Amino acid sequence: MTTFVRVVETGSFSAAARRLNVGQPAVSKTIAQLEARLQVSLLIRSTHGLTPTEAGQRYFERAKAAIQEADEAELAARGAGAGLSGCLRVSAATTFARLHVIPLLPRFLDQNADLEIDVILDDRVIDLVAEGVDVSLRMGTLPDSTAVARKLAVGARSVLASPAYLEKAGEPHGPADLADHQAVIYSQTPNIWSFRRDGAEASVSVQGRVRVSAAEGLRAAVLAGMGLTIASDWMFGPELARGEVRRVLQGWELPPIDLWAVFPAGRMASAKARAFADFVERSMADS
């Protein structure tokens, strides 16, 4: 089971062999014996690598869950003081991970010397089961009501712009003023911005010549003085501290943004996934 799971996770016999510290022929032989015993093809072999068949995907999901259950049993037997081991697959949005997750990994790995971490960086919402992800860090509203999720932190959102842009275009004093400004629009969010102050609400439809599909592009465009945007303070934390971007319309409130740990539906979160979520929660509270 472990060999097959590693082959699916890595996409090749050679990569799985390196992960398992065995020779590639041993991996190939193990998979062949498994397929012969089950009397079903588990993998599709092509020039692009290895992908599971429909039967292979079902076997992968059950096998990975069984391995995780065995790991849980071993950890319980050894006691809570034992470190984590194996491979933890984490997914997160690229910019958030670069600024707030990857810099924390050395400390987490120091605490768990036998653990490896695969970090999948993607701004899209991915299928955790299909991608073999143990825990995903997501921000905002969760679209999947069946997801097993835990809130880790709540972050402020602001209207942000570079000093160079504000010097050129002037500073807006109310939401209505945004209609006369260039907005850098994040294509994954609506271009209608809603504000609240003293119980009153105001919404404005913003326009901009620049639309980006990833947070890294949003950051780059704002820092280049191409317009203002709404973003979480997490996204521009270093630049806010250095004064390279400024908050405007601070008298108006924006809905905050939530950070979630999302676990694959249909099975219990692994000890590794829970420990990582706990670690991120503590780290965000201390930052």
Kinemage of the C-alpha trace (Angstrom):
@kinemage 1
@onewidth
@group {chain A} dominant
@subgroup {mainchain}
@vectorlist {calphas} color= white
{ca met a 1} P 0.000 0.000 0.000
{ca thr a 2} L 2.751 2.435 0.959
{ca thr a 3} L 4.628 1.842 -2.288
{ca phe a 4} L 1.508 2.403 -4.392
{ca val a 5} L 0.573 5.564 -2.487
{ca arg a 6} L 4.079 6.975 -2.980
{ca val a 7} L 3.959 6.192 -6.710
{ca val a 8} L 0.666 8.076 -7.099
{ca glu a 9} L 1.872 11.007 -4.982
{ca thr a 10} L 5.158 11.394 -6.874
{ca gly a 11} L 3.921 10.402 -10.342
{ca ser a 12} L 6.747 8.019 -11.178
{ca phe a 13} L 8.457 4.808 -10.088
{ca ser a 14} L 11.853 6.502 -9.833
{ca ala a 15} L 10.617 9.333 -7.610
{ca ala a 16} L 8.761 6.875 -5.388
{ca ala a 17} L 11.914 4.743 -5.138
{ca arg a 18} L 13.900 7.767 -3.959
{ca arg a 19} L 11.219 8.597 -1.399
{ca leu a 20} L 11.201 4.992 -0.127
{ca asn a 21} L 15.000 4.647 -0.356
{ca val a 22} L 14.802 1.497 -2.494
{ca gly a 23} L 15.675 0.654 -6.075
{ca gln a 24} L 13.285 1.424 -8.933
{ca pro a 25} L 13.010 -2.275 -9.977
{ca ala a 26} L 11.713 -3.097 -6.493
{ca val a 27} L 8.974 -0.478 -6.844
{ca ser a 28} L 7.977 -1.702 -10.319
{ca lys a 29} L 7.872 -5.308 -9.103
{ca thr a 30} L 5.746 -4.394 -6.079
{ca ile a 31} L 3.174 -2.571 -8.220
{ca ala a 32} L 3.061 -5.451 -10.717
{ca gln a 33} L 2.468 -7.953 -7.887
{ca leu a 34} L -0.261 -5.722 -6.426
{ca glu a 35} L -2.072 -5.445 -9.768
{ca ala a 36} L -1.778 -9.213 -10.276
{ca arg a 37} L -3.211 -9.918 -6.821
{ca leu a 38} L -6.096 -7.480 -7.288
{ca gln a 39} L -6.567 -8.535 -10.939
{ca val a 40} L -7.062 -4.925 -11.991
{ca ser a 41} L -4.934 -2.234 -13.596
{ca leu a 42} L -4.136 0.506 -11.089
{ca leu a 43} L -1.947 2.840 -13.138
{ca ile a 44} L -1.954 4.337 -16.616
{ca arg a 45} L 1.566 4.567 -18.020
{ca ser a 46} L 2.284 7.248 -20.628
{ca thr a 47} L 5.070 9.557 -21.781
{ca his a 48} L 3.746 12.113 -19.283
{ca gly a 49} L 4.200 9.797 -16.289
{ca leu a 50} L 1.897 7.658 -14.210
{ca thr a 51} L -1.704 8.425 -13.296
{ca pro a 52} L -4.152 6.182 -11.444
{ca thr a 53} L -7.017 4.468 -13.217
{ca glu a 54} L -10.492 4.835 -11.762
{ca ala a 55} L -9.893 1.682 -9.736
{ca gly a 56} L -6.423 2.940 -8.832
{ca gln a 57} L -7.811 6.239 -7.551
{ca arg a 58} L -10.302 4.407 -5.326
{ca tyr a 59} L -7.530 2.152 -4.041
{ca phe a 60} L -5.232 5.150 -3.475
{ca glu a 61} L -7.812 6.965 -1.327
{ca arg a 62} L -8.566 3.915 0.808
{ca ala a 63} L -4.903 2.871 1.048
{ca lys a 64} L -3.769 6.334 2.120
{ca ala a 65} L -6.513 6.463 4.749
{ca ala a 66} L -5.466 3.023 6.026
{ca ile a 67} L -1.824 4.101 6.260
{ca gln a 68} L -2.836 7.237 8.149
{ca glu a 69} L -4.910 5.156 10.570
{ca ala a 70} L -1.901 2.894 11.151
{ca asp a 71} L 0.286 5.939 11.778
{ca glu a 72} L -2.284 7.239 14.258
{ca ala a 73} L -2.255 3.899 16.085
{ca glu a 74} L 1.545 3.923 16.240
{ca leu a 75} L 1.634 7.484 17.555
{ca ala a 76} L -0.944 6.604 20.212
{ca ala a 77} L 1.110 3.600 21.300
{ca arg a 78} L 4.365 5.569 21.468
{ca gly a 79} L 2.793 8.471 23.353
{ca ala a 80} L 2.105 12.125 22.683
{ca gly a 81} L 5.769 13.030 23.107
{ca ala a 82} L 6.801 11.227 19.935
{ca gly a 83} L 7.557 13.346 16.898
{ca leu a 84} L 5.652 13.191 13.630
{ca ser a 85} L 7.007 11.239 10.668
{ca gly a 86} L 6.312 10.552 7.000
{ca cys a 87} L 5.212 13.062 4.374
{ca leu a 88} L 2.739 15.886 4.967
{ca arg a 89} L 1.148 17.443 1.872
{ca val a 90} L -0.018 21.029 2.392
{ca ser a 91} L -1.690 23.330 -0.133
{ca ala a 92} L -1.916 27.113 0.179
{ca ala a 93} L -2.280 30.251 -1.920
{ca thr a 94} L 1.083 31.258 -3.361
{ca thr a 95} L 1.475 34.712 -1.824
{ca phe a 96} L 0.151 33.772 1.610
{ca ala a 97} L 2.439 30.739 1.733
{ca arg a 98} L 5.481 32.732 0.638
{ca leu a 99} L 4.936 35.404 3.279
{ca his a 100} L 3.427 33.499 6.192
{ca val a 101} L 3.874 29.731 5.834
{ca ile a 102} L 7.207 28.819 4.243
{ca pro a 103} L 9.228 31.058 6.619
{ca leu a 104} L 7.713 29.038 9.509
{ca leu a 105} L 8.609 25.610 8.127
{ca pro a 106} L 12.168 25.414 9.534
{ca arg a 107} L 10.801 25.674 13.081
{ca phe a 108} L 8.088 23.064 12.432
{ca leu a 109} L 10.585 20.686 10.830
{ca asp a 110} L 13.050 21.185 13.688
{ca gln a 111} L 10.309 20.011 16.032
{ca asn a 112} L 9.652 16.916 13.865
{ca ala a 113} L 12.956 15.590 12.570
{ca asp a 114} L 11.397 12.586 10.785
{ca leu a 115} L 8.814 14.621 8.855
{ca glu a 116} L 8.864 15.734 5.210
{ca ile a 117} L 6.570 18.421 3.783
{ca asp a 118} L 5.302 18.834 0.219
{ca val a 119} L 3.854 22.333 -0.298
{ca ile a 120} L 1.472 22.786 -3.249
{ca leu a 121} L 1.250 26.473 -4.142
{ca asp a 122} L -1.956 27.316 -6.008
{ca asp a 123} L -4.423 30.197 -5.774
{ca arg a 124} L -7.178 27.900 -7.043
{ca val a 125} L -9.356 25.724 -4.808
{ca ile a 126} L -8.066 22.237 -5.554
{ca asp a 127} L -9.571 18.791 -4.947
{ca leu a 128} L -7.821 17.664 -1.777
{ca val a 129} L -8.578 13.973 -2.241
{ca ala a 130} L -7.531 13.873 -5.896
{ca glu a 131} L -4.305 15.762 -5.128
{ca gly a 132} L -3.522 13.704 -2.040
{ca val a 133} L -3.469 16.817 0.182
{ca asp a 134} L -3.575 16.360 3.965
{ca val a 135} L -4.478 19.949 4.866
{ca ser a 136} L -5.182 23.078 2.839
{ca leu a 137} L -4.896 26.667 4.068
{ca arg a 138} L -7.697 28.706 2.488
{ca met a 139} L -8.877 32.256 2.943
{ca gly a 140} L -12.352 33.728 2.620
{ca thr a 141} L -15.683 31.957 2.390
{ca leu a 142} L -15.530 28.203 1.911
{ca pro a 143} L -17.584 27.172 -1.140
{ca asp a 144} L -17.744 23.474 -0.228
{ca ser a 145} L -20.199 22.934 2.622
{ca thr a 146} L -19.042 19.301 2.955
{ca ala a 147} L -15.475 20.324 3.769
{ca val a 148} L -14.054 19.570 7.206
{ca ala a 149} L -12.652 22.936 8.219
{ca arg a 150} L -11.333 24.808 11.219
{ca lys a 151} L -10.906 28.575 11.494
{ca leu a 152} L -7.314 29.511 12.340
{ca ala a 153} L -7.277 33.305 12.211
{ca val a 154} L -9.205 36.412 11.190
{ca gly a 155} L -7.442 39.134 9.212
{ca ala a 156} L -8.261 42.759 8.482
{ca arg a 157} L -8.857 43.985 4.926
{ca ser a 158} L -8.062 47.487 3.683
{ca val a 159} L -8.071 49.676 0.598
{ca leu a 160} L -4.383 49.907 -0.275
{ca ala a 161} L -2.305 51.937 -2.709
{ca ser a 162} L 1.290 52.978 -3.185
{ca pro a 163} L 2.372 56.509 -2.208
{ca ala a 164} L 3.324 57.123 -5.850
{ca tyr a 165} L -0.204 56.347 -7.049
{ca leu a 166} L -1.821 58.513 -4.359
{ca glu a 167} L 0.484 61.409 -5.186
{ca lys a 168} L -0.555 61.196 -8.832
{ca ala a 169} L -4.281 60.448 -8.441
{ca gly a 170} L -5.087 61.949 -5.059
{ca glu a 171} L -6.476 60.195 -1.998
{ca pro a 172} L -10.146 59.123 -1.911
{ca his a 173} L -12.094 60.440 1.082
{ca gly a 174} L -15.183 58.243 0.725
{ca pro a 175} L -16.299 55.126 -1.170
{ca ala a 176} L -17.969 57.261 -3.867
{ca asp a 177} L -14.575 58.757 -4.738
{ca leu a 178} L -13.360 55.309 -5.857
{ca ala a 179} L -15.369 55.671 -9.066
{ca asp a 180} L -12.794 58.250 -10.186
{ca his a 181} L -9.809 55.981 -9.431
{ca gln a 182} L -8.058 53.140 -11.168
{ca ala a 183} L -8.527 49.841 -9.334
{ca val a 184} L -6.324 46.789 -9.689
{ca ile a 185} L -8.985 44.085 -9.868
{ca tyr a 186} L -8.446 40.557 -8.616
{ca ser a 187} L -10.407 38.410 -11.040
{ca gln a 188} L -11.394 35.880 -8.342
{ca thr a 189} L -13.364 38.518 -6.414
{ca pro a 190} L -16.240 40.831 -7.495
{ca asn a 191} L -15.474 44.392 -8.565
{ca ile a 192} L -18.200 45.767 -6.281
{ca trp a 193} L -16.641 46.898 -3.009
{ca ser a 194} L -18.864 47.239 0.076
{ca phe a 195} L -18.105 49.363 3.135
{ca arg a 196} L -19.744 50.112 6.482
{ca arg a 197} L -19.490 53.045 8.897
{ca asp a 198} L -21.671 53.931 11.890
{ca gly a 199} L -24.327 51.447 10.788
{ca ala a 200} L -24.477 52.821 7.230
{ca glu a 201} L -23.440 50.772 4.218
{ca ala a 202} L -22.005 51.929 0.913
{ca ser a 203} L -21.182 49.917 -2.203
{ca val a 204} L -19.294 51.089 -5.257
{ca ser a 205} L -18.525 49.437 -8.592
{ca val a 206} L -14.847 50.012 -9.324
{ca gln a 207} L -13.171 50.104 -12.729
{ca gly a 208} L -9.604 49.456 -13.733
{ca arg a 209} L -7.434 48.836 -16.726
{ca val a 210} L -5.559 46.026 -14.973
{ca arg a 211} L -7.130 42.727 -13.958
{ca val a 212} L -5.014 39.905 -12.529
{ca ser a 213} L -5.750 36.247 -11.797
{ca ala a 214} L -3.204 35.676 -9.011
{ca ala a 215} L -2.322 37.499 -5.822
{ca glu a 216} L 1.322 37.884 -6.856
{ca gly a 217} L 0.170 39.921 -9.862
{ca leu a 218} L -2.058 42.031 -7.627
{ca arg a 219} L 0.866 42.842 -5.368
{ca ala a 220} L 3.154 43.700 -8.256
{ca ala a 221} L 0.596 45.990 -9.920
{ca val a 222} L -0.158 47.899 -6.704
{ca leu a 223} L 3.518 48.298 -5.854
{ca ala a 224} L 4.129 49.578 -9.397
{ca gly a 225} L 1.592 52.365 -8.765
{ca met a 226} L -1.018 51.098 -11.231
{ca gly a 227} L -4.001 51.619 -8.930
{ca leu a 228} L -5.539 50.854 -5.564
{ca thr a 229} L -7.047 47.597 -4.423
{ca ile a 230} L -8.790 45.822 -1.577
{ca ala a 231} L -6.606 43.164 0.020
{ca ser a 232} L -5.946 41.522 3.343
{ca asp a 233} L -3.274 43.161 5.443
{ca trp a 234} L -1.584 39.735 5.401
{ca met a 235} L -0.912 40.127 1.687
{ca phe a 236} L 0.994 43.399 2.076
{ca gly a 237} L 2.345 43.012 5.601
{ca pro a 238} L 6.026 43.822 4.890
{ca glu a 239} L 5.168 46.743 2.565
{ca leu a 240} L 2.727 48.244 5.075
{ca ala a 241} L 5.412 48.119 7.746
{ca arg a 242} L 7.918 49.867 5.450
{ca gly a 243} L 5.441 52.450 4.147
{ca glu a 244} L 5.612 51.156 0.574
{ca val a 245} L 1.805 50.903 0.542
{ca arg a 246} L -0.709 52.925 2.531
{ca arg a 247} L -4.216 52.321 3.831
{ca val a 248} L -6.896 54.738 2.646
{ca leu a 249} L -10.556 55.163 3.678
{ca gln a 250} L -9.592 53.999 7.163
{ca gly a 251} L -12.805 55.428 8.602
{ca trp a 252} L -14.787 52.830 6.630
{ca glu a 253} L -14.929 49.185 7.654
{ca leu a 254} L -14.497 46.254 5.290
{ca pro a 255} L -15.592 42.680 6.051
{ca pro a 256} L -12.624 40.783 7.545
{ca ile a 257} L -11.192 37.661 5.940
{ca asp a 258} L -10.934 34.252 7.605
{ca leu a 259} L -8.051 31.792 7.378
{ca trp a 260} L -9.157 28.153 7.435
{ca ala a 261} L -7.479 24.791 7.730
{ca val a 262} L -9.442 22.486 5.415
{ca phe a 263} L -9.117 18.711 5.643
{ca pro a 264} L -10.216 16.105 3.076
{ca ala a 265} L -13.878 15.162 3.480
{ca gly a 266} L -14.774 11.630 4.361
{ca arg a 267} L -11.913 10.729 6.665
{ca met a 268} L -10.380 11.765 9.951
{ca ala a 269} L -7.637 14.378 9.743
{ca ser a 270} L -4.213 12.860 10.317
{ca ala a 271} L -2.117 13.699 13.364
{ca lys a 272} L 0.347 15.449 11.050
{ca ala a 273} L -2.372 17.637 9.532
{ca arg a 274} L -3.830 18.549 12.926
{ca ala a 275} L -0.406 19.363 14.358
{ca phe a 276} L 0.410 21.589 11.401
{ca ala a 277} L -2.909 23.430 11.699
{ca asp a 278} L -2.234 23.973 15.418
{ca phe a 279} L 1.234 25.297 14.586
{ca val a 280} L -0.059 27.758 11.996
{ca glu a 281} L -2.811 28.938 14.344
{ca arg a 282} L -0.307 29.674 17.110
{ca ser a 283} L 2.087 31.366 14.713
{ca met a 284} L -0.607 33.648 13.244
{ca ala a 285} L -1.745 34.608 16.756
{ca asp a 286} L 1.831 35.572 17.664
{ca ser a 287} L 2.482 37.589 14.483
